Amino acid sequence: MEGSTRKYPYVDAEAMIWGGIGASQFGFDDSAEIQALVIAIKVRDPKGISDTRLGRFILATGSVRAMHIDGGHITLRARSKTHFEVFGGVPVDGNIEGRKYDWMVGGRLSQGLGKRGVVGASYYNRFNAGQRSDEEVGGDFSLRVAHWLDVAAKVSWELVNPGLAEVLGTISAQTKDRAIRGELYVTKRSPIRMLQATSLFTVLGDPGTLQTGANLRWRAAPRLDLWVNGAVMNAEDQYGWSGYLRGVLRTDDEGKGSILGELKRQSVSVSQWTGIRLAAVIPLYEDIDTTVGLMPEFEIVFPDDPDPGQGSVWPWGRLALRWQPGKSWAIAAACEASANQVQRYEVRALARVSYQAEWPKK
């Protein structure tokens, strides 16, 4: 649920709560469980001086890694475009017992550079069972050097076990008509910072290695974009490489429908495979108040040297349907199936129904 009012536009509230029960016939515990992902209220100062968020939420700011916490996040803004952020609370754990001595606290100081960009420094300290378990300091900046050139970087340093936690740097440039855009980048990510896998390309393509490479995007036609990527990677003190060719064809002038094709190759010590991805967004029906859209996506991975019993081909697919029967209701459903080096087969399904309204109506 999300809510706000016209009378008090500086107060927002949101909540996302999941509940379910296991199926004993599949070997799961049949006890019911309910967990809150987000329950938070956000208060903004009418003059834009401060923001305060309280409750359970995902904290993501500056170079601090994203965390799920029960706590607060306060931002203060000065006229000089200096921002002060303070945050703290208790890290969320699936087991809510034994959190008495778990807590974290941190902050960020940033300075706006007019319309050119921003520079900031972050710090946080986390305790687990009363013992310091995680402590990081980092910096980030983004800068528009010219209308055609952008530079951004983020670096985090782990203090408990000294070493780089995350590095991200990009330099991108584009032509005046934006038909061609190129990017040079360097990344290194600790495994604890990885996002959840939404496809085989995601889980296999980011083994937390140090990599540096380049992207080039070319708008070959008004409805056709082409990408080429190449990167050098280092894992387990060995060098490898990865790259992909991707094309996106929009089926209408507004870009509501599209077809994507991608060929990817990765060859590094911990991950060696070739993959193909096909995806589409298909508008099936549309009028003034009603829209229906279909979104199929399919990936197939060919590992170089799979272990016995893992199979020589790992497929992944997802089919999603979106239906908006009016201005207030929206319905979406998706089914995902895959096979990989860990699971012989895996199937997931998700459905979502939402309703939006105004009280009182105009």
C-alpha positions as CSV (number, residue, x, y, z in Angstrom):
1,M,0.0,0.0,0.0
2,E,1.1,3.6,-0.7
3,G,-0.7,6.7,0.4
4,S,-0.5,10.5,0.4
5,T,-2.9,13.4,0.7
6,R,-3.4,16.6,-1.2
7,K,-4.0,18.5,2.1
8,Y,-0.6,17.4,3.5
9,P,1.5,16.7,0.4
10,Y,4.7,16.5,2.5
11,V,3.7,13.2,4.2
12,D,3.8,9.8,2.4
13,A,3.3,6.3,3.8
14,E,4.0,2.9,2.2
15,A,3.8,-0.8,3.2
16,M,4.7,-4.1,1.5
17,I,3.9,-7.2,3.5
18,W,4.3,-10.8,2.3
19,G,2.6,-13.8,3.8
20,G,2.4,-17.4,2.9
21,I,2.2,-21.0,4.0
22,G,4.4,-24.0,2.9
23,A,3.1,-27.0,1.1
24,S,3.9,-30.2,3.1
25,Q,3.4,-32.4,0.0
26,F,6.5,-30.7,-1.5
27,G,8.5,-31.1,1.7
28,F,8.1,-27.6,3.1
29,D,7.0,-26.6,6.5
30,D,3.3,-26.0,6.5
31,S,3.3,-23.3,9.1
32,A,2.2,-19.8,8.0
33,E,4.6,-16.9,8.0
34,I,4.2,-13.2,7.5
35,Q,7.1,-10.8,6.9
36,A,7.1,-7.0,6.2
37,L,9.5,-5.9,3.5
38,V,8.6,-2.2,3.9
39,I,6.5,-0.3,6.5
40,A,7.6,3.3,6.5
41,I,6.5,6.9,6.7
42,K,8.3,9.8,5.0
43,V,7.9,13.4,6.1
44,R,9.2,16.2,3.9
45,D,9.7,19.8,5.1
46,P,7.4,22.1,3.0
47,K,10.4,24.3,2.2
48,G,12.5,21.3,1.1
49,I,15.0,21.7,4.0
50,S,14.7,18.1,5.4
51,D,13.4,14.6,4.7
52,T,12.8,12.0,7.4
53,R,12.0,8.4,6.8
54,L,11.1,6.1,9.7
55,G,10.2,2.4,9.9
56,R,11.4,-0.6,7.8
57,F,12.9,0.2,4.4
58,I,15.8,-0.4,2.0
59,L,18.6,2.0,2.7
60,A,20.6,3.0,-0.4
61,T,22.7,6.2,-0.4
62,G,26.1,7.3,-1.7
63,S,28.8,4.6,-1.6
64,V,27.1,2.7,1.3
65,R,25.9,-0.7,0.3
66,A,22.2,-1.2,0.2
67,M,20.8,-2.5,3.6
68,H,17.4,-3.6,4.9
69,I,16.9,-1.9,8.3
70,D,14.4,-1.0,10.9
71,G,15.3,2.5,11.8
72,G,15.5,6.0,10.4
73,H,17.1,8.2,7.7
74,I,17.2,12.0,8.0
75,T,18.5,14.3,5.3
76,L,19.1,18.0,5.9
77,R,19.8,20.5,3.0
78,A,21.6,23.8,3.3
79,R,21.2,26.7,0.8
80,S,24.8,26.0,-0.3
81,K,23.5,22.7,-1.7
82,T,25.3,20.9,1.1
83,H,23.4,17.8,2.3
84,F,23.8,16.0,5.6
85,E,22.4,12.5,6.0
86,V,22.3,10.4,9.2
87,F,20.9,6.9,9.4
88,G,20.7,4.1,11.8
89,G,18.7,1.2,13.1
90,V,18.6,-2.6,13.4
91,P,19.4,-4.7,10.3
92,V,16.5,-6.9,9.3
93,D,16.9,-10.6,9.7
94,G,14.5,-13.4,8.6
95,N,14.7,-14.6,12.2
96,I,13.5,-11.7,14.4
97,E,14.8,-13.3,17.5
98,G,18.2,-12.5,18.9
99,R,18.5,-8.9,17.5
100,K,19.0,-7.2,20.8
101,Y,22.6,-6.4,20.2
102,D,22.4,-6.0,16.4
103,W,22.6,-2.4,15.1
104,M,24.1,-0.1,12.6
105,V,24.7,3.6,12.2
106,G,26.2,5.9,9.6
107,G,26.0,9.1,7.6
108,R,26.8,10.9,4.4
109,L,28.0,14.4,3.6
110,S,27.6,15.6,0.1
111,Q,28.1,18.9,-1.8
112,G,26.2,19.9,-4.9
113,L,28.2,21.4,-7.7
114,G,25.4,23.5,-9.2
115,K,24.1,21.8,-12.3
116,R,27.4,20.1,-12.9
117,G,27.1,17.3,-10.4
118,V,27.7,16.2,-6.8
119,V,30.5,14.9,-4.6
120,G,30.0,12.9,-1.3
121,A,31.6,10.9,1.4
122,S,29.9,8.0,3.4
123,Y,30.6,6.0,6.5
124,Y,28.7,3.2,8.4
125,N,29.5,0.8,11.2
126,R,27.5,-2.4,11.9
127,F,27.5,-4.6,15.0
128,N,26.3,-8.2,15.1
129,A,25.6,-9.7,18.6
130,G,27.4,-6.7,20.1
131,Q,30.6,-7.2,18.1
132,R,31.7,-5.0,15.2
133,S,31.1,-7.0,12.1
134,D,31.2,-4.6,9.2
135,E,32.6,-1.1,8.8
136,E,33.1,0.9,5.6
137,V,34.1,4.3,4.4
138,G,33.7,5.5,0.9
139,G,33.3,8.4,-1.5
140,D,31.2,9.1,-4.7
141,F,30.9,11.8,-7.2
142,S,29.2,12.5,-10.5
143,L,30.2,15.4,-12.8
144,R,28.9,16.7,-16.2
145,V,32.1,18.0,-17.7
146,A,30.4,19.1,-20.9
147,H,27.0,18.6,-22.5
148,W,28.5,15.5,-24.2
149,L,30.8,14.2,-21.5
150,D,29.9,12.7,-18.1
151,V,32.1,11.2,-15.3
152,A,31.0,9.2,-12.2
153,A,32.8,7.1,-9.6
154,K,32.1,5.3,-6.4
155,V,34.6,3.6,-4.1
156,S,34.1,1.8,-0.8
157,W,36.8,0.6,1.6
158,E,36.2,-2.2,4.2
159,L,37.8,-1.4,7.6
160,V,37.2,-4.6,9.5
161,N,38.9,-6.7,6.9
162,P,40.9,-4.0,5.1
163,G,40.3,-4.0,1.3
164,L,38.2,-2.7,-1.5
165,A,34.5,-3.5,-1.0
166,E,33.2,-1.9,-4.3
167,V,34.6,0.1,-7.1
168,L,32.6,1.7,-9.9
169,G,33.9,4.3,-12.3
170,T,32.5,5.4,-15.7
171,I,33.4,7.9,-18.4
172,S,30.7,8.4,-21.0
173,A,30.4,10.6,-24.1
174,Q,27.8,11.0,-26.8
175,T,27.5,12.8,-30.1
176,K,25.4,16.0,-30.4
177,D,22.4,14.2,-31.9
178,R,22.8,11.3,-29.3
179,A,23.0,8.7,-32.1
180,I,26.2,7.3,-30.8
181,R,27.1,6.9,-27.1
182,G,30.3,5.3,-25.7
183,E,31.3,4.4,-22.2
184,L,34.5,3.3,-20.5
185,Y,34.1,1.6,-17.1
186,V,35.8,-0.2,-14.3
187,T,34.0,-2.3,-11.6
188,K,34.7,-4.5,-8.7
189,R,31.9,-5.8,-6.4
190,S,32.0,-7.9,-3.3
191,P,29.7,-10.9,-3.5
192,I,27.6,-9.5,-0.6
193,R,26.7,-6.5,-2.8
194,M,25.2,-8.5,-5.6
195,L,21.6,-8.1,-6.6
196,Q,19.3,-11.1,-6.6
197,A,19.4,-13.1,-9.7
198,T,16.6,-12.2,-12.1
199,S,18.0,-14.4,-15.0
200,L,20.8,-16.8,-15.7
201,F,22.7,-13.9,-17.4
202,T,22.6,-12.0,-14.1
203,V,23.7,-14.7,-11.8
204,L,26.4,-16.1,-14.1
205,G,27.6,-12.8,-15.5
206,D,28.6,-11.1,-12.3
207,P,31.0,-13.3,-10.3
208,G,32.2,-10.3,-8.2
209,T,35.4,-10.0,-10.3
210,L,37.5,-6.9,-11.2
211,Q,36.6,-5.9,-14.7
212,T,37.3,-3.0,-17.0
213,G,35.7,-2.5,-20.4
214,A,33.8,-0.4,-22.8
215,N,30.2,-0.1,-24.2
216,L,29.2,1.5,-27.5
217,R,25.6,2.2,-28.4
218,W,24.6,3.2,-31.9
219,R,21.1,4.4,-33.0
220,A,21.3,2.7,-36.4
221,A,17.8,3.7,-37.3
222,P,14.9,5.7,-35.7
223,R,13.6,2.4,-34.1
224,L,16.8,0.4,-33.9
225,D,19.5,0.5,-31.3
226,L,22.7,-1.6,-31.4
227,W,25.1,-2.3,-28.5
228,V,28.6,-3.8,-28.4
229,N,30.5,-4.5,-25.2
230,G,33.9,-5.9,-24.3
231,A,35.6,-6.2,-20.9
232,V,38.7,-7.7,-19.4
233,M,38.1,-9.6,-16.1
234,N,40.3,-10.8,-13.3
235,A,39.2,-13.7,-10.9
236,E,41.3,-16.0,-8.8
237,D,44.4,-14.2,-10.1
238,Q,43.6,-15.2,-13.6
239,Y,42.5,-12.9,-16.5
240,G,39.6,-13.5,-18.8
241,W,37.1,-11.6,-20.9
242,S,33.5,-11.1,-21.6
243,G,31.4,-9.3,-24.3
244,Y,28.1,-9.1,-25.9
245,L,26.2,-7.9,-29.0
246,R,22.7,-6.6,-28.5
247,G,20.0,-5.1,-30.6
248,V,16.6,-3.6,-29.7
249,L,14.0,-2.9,-32.3
250,R,11.0,-0.8,-31.3
251,T,7.8,-1.8,-33.1
252,D,6.2,1.6,-32.8
253,D,7.2,5.2,-32.7
254,E,6.4,5.6,-29.0
255,G,8.5,2.6,-28.0
256,K,5.6,0.7,-26.3
257,G,6.5,-2.5,-28.1
258,S,10.0,-3.8,-28.7
259,I,12.1,-6.9,-29.6
260,L,15.5,-7.6,-28.1
261,G,18.2,-10.1,-29.2
262,E,21.5,-10.6,-27.4
263,L,24.6,-12.9,-27.9
264,K,26.9,-13.0,-24.9
265,R,30.2,-14.7,-24.2
266,Q,32.1,-14.9,-20.9
267,S,35.4,-16.7,-20.4
268,V,37.0,-16.3,-16.9
269,S,38.3,-18.9,-14.5
270,V,35.1,-19.1,-12.4
271,S,32.6,-18.7,-15.3
272,Q,32.9,-19.8,-18.9
273,W,29.8,-19.9,-21.1
274,T,28.1,-18.7,-24.2
275,G,24.5,-17.4,-24.0
276,I,21.6,-16.2,-26.2
277,R,18.8,-14.0,-25.0
278,L,15.5,-13.1,-26.8
279,A,12.9,-10.8,-25.3
280,A,9.9,-8.8,-26.4
281,V,7.3,-6.4,-25.2
282,I,4.1,-7.0,-27.2
283,P,1.1,-4.6,-26.8
284,L,-1.9,-6.8,-27.5
285,Y,-4.7,-4.3,-27.0
286,E,-5.0,-0.6,-26.2
287,D,-7.8,1.9,-26.1
288,I,-8.5,5.0,-23.9
289,D,-8.7,3.2,-20.5
290,T,-7.7,-0.4,-21.2
291,T,-4.3,-1.9,-22.1
292,V,-3.1,-5.5,-22.4
293,G,0.6,-6.4,-22.8
294,L,2.6,-9.6,-23.1
295,M,6.3,-9.8,-22.2
296,P,8.1,-13.1,-23.1
297,E,11.8,-13.5,-22.4
298,F,14.0,-16.5,-23.0
299,E,17.7,-17.3,-22.3
300,I,19.8,-20.3,-23.1
301,V,23.3,-20.8,-21.7
302,F,25.9,-23.3,-23.1
303,P,28.6,-23.9,-20.4
304,D,32.0,-24.8,-21.6
305,D,32.8,-27.6,-19.1
306,P,29.7,-28.6,-17.1
307,D,30.2,-31.1,-14.3
308,P,28.6,-34.5,-14.7
309,G,24.8,-34.4,-14.0
310,Q,24.6,-30.6,-14.6
311,G,23.4,-30.9,-18.2
312,S,25.0,-29.3,-21.3
313,V,22.4,-26.6,-21.8
314,W,20.8,-24.4,-19.1
315,P,17.6,-22.7,-20.2
316,W,15.7,-19.9,-18.5
317,G,12.4,-18.4,-19.5
318,R,9.7,-16.0,-18.2
319,L,6.3,-15.1,-19.5
320,A,4.5,-12.0,-18.1
321,L,1.1,-10.5,-18.8
322,R,-0.1,-7.0,-17.9
323,W,-3.7,-6.0,-18.0
324,Q,-5.0,-2.6,-17.0
325,P,-8.8,-2.7,-17.4
326,G,-9.3,1.0,-16.3
327,K,-7.7,4.0,-14.7
328,S,-7.9,2.4,-11.2
329,W,-7.2,-1.3,-11.6
330,A,-4.0,-3.0,-12.8
331,I,-3.3,-6.7,-12.9
332,A,0.0,-8.4,-13.7
333,A,1.2,-12.1,-13.6
334,A,4.4,-13.8,-14.5
335,C,5.7,-17.4,-14.6
336,E,9.5,-18.2,-14.6
337,A,11.1,-21.5,-15.2
338,S,14.8,-22.5,-15.4
339,A,17.5,-25.2,-15.2
340,N,21.1,-24.4,-14.2
341,Q,24.2,-25.9,-12.5
342,V,22.4,-26.1,-9.1
343,Q,18.8,-27.0,-9.9
344,R,17.5,-29.6,-12.4
345,Y,14.4,-27.5,-12.8
346,E,12.8,-24.6,-11.0
347,V,9.5,-22.9,-11.5
348,R,8.2,-19.7,-9.9
349,A,5.0,-17.7,-10.4
350,L,3.9,-14.3,-9.2
351,A,0.7,-12.3,-9.5
352,R,-0.1,-8.7,-8.6
353,V,-3.4,-6.8,-8.4
354,S,-3.4,-3.1,-7.6
355,Y,-6.1,-0.4,-7.1
356,Q,-5.6,3.3,-7.1
357,A,-8.2,5.9,-6.1
358,E,-8.7,9.4,-4.7
359,W,-10.8,10.3,-1.7
360,P,-12.8,12.4,-2.0
361,K,-13.1,12.2,-5.7
362,K,-12.9,15.4,-7.7
